[in-house]
Amino acid sequence: MILVIEDDADVRALAVRMLQSLGYKTFEVSDGIGAETLLANGVKPDLVLSDVVLPGGTSGPQFAEAAPARDPDIRIVFMLGYSDSVLLNKPFQRRQLAQAVHDALG
C-alpha cells in the first residue's frame, strides 16, 4: 500500500490513478497532518509518495524525519515541482512513477 501526500488535488488524483493502474493500493491525503493521523490510526504503508512542500506546517521532509518513530521500515519518495535534482519531479509520467516506486521498494 502506498500513501500519497500531495496538496494539489489534480496531481494527487493523477498519482493515485497511476499507482492503482500499476496494481498498488493507495491512501491519499493533502498534508502532513493527515498523513500523521493515518499512521497514528494504524495505517502502515509500504511506501510514502510525498510532495516536499506541504501546507499546514509539516513539510514532506519533516514528515519523513518523524515517520520512522511510528514505523522504522517506512520508505519515502519525494516529489518536487520546481527542481530537476530530486528523485521524482512533477509533472511525472507513469513510467517515472513506476521506476521511483520500484527503486524505493527494492
Secondary structure, 3 states (H helix, E strand, C coil): CEEEECCCHHHHHHHHHHHHHCCCCEEEECCHHHHHHHHHCCCCCCEEEEECCCCCCCCHHHHHHHHHHCCCCCEEEEEECCCCCCCEECCCCHHHHHHHHHHHHC
